[in-house]
Amino acid sequence: DGALLAASGHAVPLLSPTGERYVAHLLPLSSLLRNSSERVVDAAGALLVRKVSLDGRFCGELIARTFDLTPAELRVFLSIVEVGGVPETAAALGIAETTVKTHLHRVFAKTGVGRQADLVKLAAGFANPLVH
């Protein structure tokens, strides 16, 4: 399933054995690079893998406007992407797990996704994989 997503140019969330989150972007190349009549490159795509981070690469304001998220929903959305599951997000934000679940269900409804991994992919779509 992840390979099919990558092949169509989508972001694929990855989780390292140490719990760090990464996103892989496979960017299809539209044509072969040629030098006169001689082939130079036969690559079909470029694979870029980067660590998920909330250091400004995910434009939180743009995500909030796109999906009409409240500030609390956006904080939960971004924390799920950065920190992980409901218990970790509750601890990181200093709120109850039930509050996280309430906001998360609203985020799912507004974004049209149903899994936390899909939120990571969605957030990755707002990031430029070419930016360091």
N, C-alpha and C positions, 0 to 999 in steps of 0.2 A: 504494500500500500504506500509506504513512504517513497519507494522508488518511482512509483507512478506519479506521485505528487511532484517529486523533484524533476522528473522528466518533462513535466509541463511547465516548469519554471516557478513553482511554488516553494515556499520556505518549509523546511522540515525540522521540527524541534528534536534536539538530541539531549540526552542526560548522561553525564559522565559517571563512572563508578563512584566518584567522590561527591556526587550530588550537584555539580556545577551544570548550569544549563547553557547549551549552545544552539545556534540555528545554522543549518546548512542551506545555502542558496545555490541551486544549479541554474545557471543562466544559459539558455540555449543560444548558440551562435547562429546567426541567420545565413551566413554564407562562408565558404572556404576562402581563406586568404590566398591570393595568388600573386606570383611574380612572373609577369608575361604569361607564357603558357605552362610554366612549371609550377606544380603545387608546392606551397611552402608549409601549410598547416592543414592537418586532417581532423582537427579537434571539432567535436560536435557541441561542446559546451564548456563552461568554466564553473568549477566548484569553489565556492567561498564559504568558509566556516568561521563563525565568530562567536565569542562569548556574549550571552545575553546580559545586558547592562542597562540600567536606568539613568545613565549619565547624559541624557539629552538626545540620544540617538532615536529613541522612541518619542516622537513629539506628542507628549501627553495632552497638550491643549488641542492638537489636531484630532487625536483619537476621541477626546471628549466631545468636540464639536461634531465630528462625523457620526457618532452614535448617540448623541444627546445624553451623555452620561453626567450625572451629578458629580460634584467633587468627591463625595464619599465613594461612589461607584468607581470613579477613576482610580482612587487610591487602592481600592481592593483589586481592581483589574491589574494595575501595575505591580502590586505586591504579589499577586498570584504568578505573574510573569517572572519577577525577580526572585522571590523567596520560595514559592512552591505552593503547597496545599493549604487547606483551610486552617488547621491548627497553627502552622507556621505563620500564616498571614495574621491570624488573630493575635498571636504573641508579638509579632513585629509592629502591628498597629495599635496594640494595647486595647483591643476591643474583644467582645465575646465571640466565640465561634458561631453562635446563632446569628449574630449581626453580620458576620462575614458571609454566611450562607445566604442571608436575605439579600445583601447587595450583589452577591455572585449570581443568584437566580435572576435578578433584574438585569445584570450585565449580559447574561446568556440571552435573555429575551430581546434585549436591545441590539445585540450584535448578531444574533441568529446562529450562534454556535452553542454546543451543548457539553463540551468537555474543556477542562482546564488546558490540556495540550493544544487545543484549537485556539485558545486565547494567546498562547505563545506564538503560534503561527500568524495569527491576526496582527499582533503587535509587531512581529518581524516584518510584516508587509509595509509598515509605516517607516521602517528604517532603511537607510541606504546601505546595502552590503559593501559598497566600495569605500565608505567612510571608516577611518581607523578609530 
